[in-house]
Amino acid sequence: MNEVLHRVDKFIVPRPHLGAFLSLLKEIHDVIGTMAGCLNNQVLEQVNGDGKFNVVTHVTWKDAESFAAARAAIMDLHQSLGRDPVELRDAMGVQADCAIYVDRL
């Protein structure tokens, strides 16, 4: 049985870097939204509340194979653009909490 996967990335982004970080996410998530197996693609910015994460992304994948193919394609995209996403994140002082979830209800 193939399970639907939810990739949820939560970020603490310093306010001075928020615009640049959201621009990078938009560029990548515009591509993700066109990929086979992508069922949902959201980039969310916190506008109220006192949670520590001010940016959250949520992408739903049809199955593990779709997720794996997309992950490889995005890594290739970063490489073709000559950038390392972890280095970019670190340079902006962004803290990340990234994980895969499945629906249990």
C-alpha positions, -999 to +999 in steps of 0.1 A: +000+000+000+013+034-009+008+061+018+003+097+010+033+116+025+032+151+040+065+170+040+062+197+066+091+222+070+090+247+098+114+277+099+124+304+123+135+331+099+151+363+113+129+393+103+157+410+082+159+379+059+122+371+057+117+386+022+147+370+007+139+336+023+103+337+010+115+346-025+138+315-024+109+293-012+086+307-039+111+299-066+114+263-054+078+257-046+067+271-080+086+241-095+074+217-069+038+225-077+043+213-113+058+179-103+041+146-108+025+133-076+023+167-059-012+169-044-008+200-023+018+227-021+017+256+005+041+282+018+027+298+049+038+328+068+027+333+104+007+365+108-006+361+143+001+340+174+032+335+195+045+303+179+083+303+173+081+292+136+072+321+113+073+302+080+059+267+074+058+248+041+035+218+036+037+196+005+015+165+001+029+137-021+009+109-037+034+083-025+071+078-015+081+074-051+068+108-061+085+124-031+118+107-039+117+118-075+108+153-066+136+155-039+162+144-064+149+169-090+150+198-065+186+188-055+196+188-091+179+222-096+199+237-067+231+222-080+225+236-115+220+270-100+253+266-081+238+269-046+235+248-015+202+253+003+216+245+037+244+270+033+219+296+021+197+289+052+227+291+075+239+323+060+205+339+068+204+325+103+174+304+096+166+275+119+147+246+104+126+216+116+118+193+086+100+160+087+077+136+068+043+129+082+015+104+074-022+108+082-033+085+110-070+095+112 
